[in-house]
Amino acid sequence: MRKRLIFCFFILSCTINVHAQQSTNDSLRAKIDTLEKKLEEDNYTRIPKKDFDNILTEKVNEQVSEELQGIIKWISIIAGIIAVILSFLAKYYFNDIIRKELASTSQKLEDNIKTSIDKRLVDTVSVIWEDGASNLIRKAKELNYQDETIINSISHFLETENLKLDEEVKLNLIAALVKCYFYSQKKDKIERLIQIISKYENEKIKLRPETYADAAIVFCDNYEFYGTANYLTATIDYCDKSISTLPDYGTPYAVKFEVFMISYKKAYDNTESASALENVRKLFKAIANNKSDVVCAETIVRFFGDKKVYLKEYLDELEKQFPQDIKDMKQRAFNYLTKNPQDLANPNTQDLFDSLKAEGFVAI
């Protein structure tokens, strides 16, 4: 029985193996048939090996080219982006530089234009001011400095804020104003003269010698009339300032002679009179030391004119006290006028010259 079972198991195993082998063989046959179908003529084209190599090379090149183009495309895109960014940055900074440069240039141009306009405006205004000043000076001269309204006009003109005048014109205007006060009948003319001269002296303006001399004449007149010492002091002070400005200007010398002789005549005692005469001697000595003959001519011309007014008695006393000194001055004056006949155009100077000739003076 056992043997029968073993035999049956053996027979069954063999049968199973046969069927399994058969199944494997059938599977291999099916795969072979499938491969054969794929290798049929309809599915593949046969080409020569040389052509196959060329086609393969072209395909490889084409594939590589496509890859390279893709890379180049991306590089181009990246480069474009970088270029745009750089362009923006460059444009920003360039524009910033240009903007600053244009702003600087514009400011300079604006400043230059403004300066040019301001200069032309100042020049134009200055011309207008100077024309106005010249007209006032001419008007004052035409009126012989004896019109009260011209004093107000000149005063207001000089007091104008931001007045733009050439220094020469301004000095002429101040001189005209002082001369107007010289002839003025205003009660406060002394105070006004002091204020005017002090104002411009404080402004460091070097006033004309004629301006100081005219002021000295006004104070001398007041000293002769009132006899107060402050007028005497002011007269001498203004005369000295005039002489300091122009050392051979004869008018302030003449006024000093006159005020000294007035003080001599008004002296309280012999001490004061002796002091006055000593001042006269010093003044003669100063003129003798001055080598310019014009100072003698202008001094004698002034004496000649002042003898026609209230100062005659003082000048006569001067000649009485110092005859030789006066004679020496007349001689130098005659010499000067002989050599400078153009000065004889002044009628008063011509009259003096004729008077000196009548006295017997000749040029030496």
Secondary structure, 3 states (H helix, E strand, C coil): CHHHHHHHHHHHHHHHHHHHHHHHHHHHHHHHHHHHHHCCCCCCCCCCHHHHHHHHHHHHHHHHHHHHHHHHHHHHHHHHHHHHHHHHHHHHHHHHHHHHHHHHHHHHHHHHHHHHHHHHHHHHHHHHHHHHHHHHHHHHHHCCCCCHHHHHHHHHHHCCCCCCCCHHHHHHHHHHHHHHHHHCCCCCHHHHHHHHHHHHHHCCCCCCHHHHHHHHHHHHHHHHHHCCHHHHHHHHHHHHHHHHHCCCCHHHHHHHHHHHHHHHHCCCCHHHHHHHHHHHHHHHHHHHHCCCCHHHHHHHHHHHHHCCCCCHHHHHHHHHHCHHHHHHHHHHHHHHHHHCHHHHHCHHHHHHHHHHHHCCCCCC
